């Protein structure tokens, strides 16, 4: 999935979380993040903290890559 903004980044996080059978509550317990942060991230709230978002993506086995358009 090509990530072009907060909405589809959040969607990718949500899809992977569900594929792995995790709930938002479980992720909150494991990471120490609030369930409201995870919900905001999955819903594409643009003010979500980047460091936490990247940590969560990596925790769910997703690589985030930036590459130059050609």
C-alpha positions in Angstrom: 0.0 0.0 0.0 1.4 3.4 -0.9 1.2 5.7 2.1 0.2 9.2 1.0 -1.2 10.6 4.3 -2.4 9.9 7.8 -5.6 8.2 6.7 -4.0 5.4 4.7 -1.1 5.0 7.2 -3.8 4.5 9.9 -5.7 2.0 7.7 -2.5 0.0 7.1 -1.9 -0.2 10.9 -5.5 -1.2 11.5 -5.5 -3.9 8.9 -2.3 -5.4 10.2 -3.5 -5.3 13.8 -6.6 -7.1 12.8 -4.7 -9.7 10.7 -2.6 -10.5 13.7 -5.7 -10.8 15.9 -4.8 -8.0 18.3 -7.2 -5.5 19.8 -6.5 -1.9 20.4 -6.7 -2.6 24.2 -4.0 -5.4 23.8 -1.7 -3.0 21.9 -2.2 -0.3 24.5 -1.2 -2.7 27.2 1.9 -4.0 25.4 3.1 -0.5 24.3 2.0 1.7 27.1 0.2 3.9 24.6 -3.4 4.9 25.3 -6.2 3.2 23.4 -7.3 6.7 22.3 -3.9 7.2 20.6 -4.2 3.9 18.8 -7.7 4.8 17.7 -6.7 8.3 16.6 -3.8 6.8 14.6 -6.0 4.2 12.9 -8.6 6.8 12.1 -6.0 9.0 10.4 -5.9 11.8 12.9 -3.1 14.0 11.5 -1.8 15.1 14.9 -0.7 11.6 15.9 2.9 11.5 17.1 5.2 10.2 14.4 7.6 8.4 16.7 4.8 6.4 18.4 3.2 5.7 15.0 6.5 4.3 13.6 7.1 2.3 16.7 3.6 0.7 16.4 4.1 0.0 12.7 7.4 -1.8 13.5 5.8 -3.7 16.4 3.2 -5.0 14.0 5.8 -6.2 11.5 5.4 -3.3 9.0 8.3 -1.6 7.5 8.0 2.1 6.7 10.1 3.2 3.8 10.7 6.5 2.1 12.0 6.5 -1.4 12.5 9.1 -4.0 9.8 9.2 -6.8 11.2 8.6 -10.2 
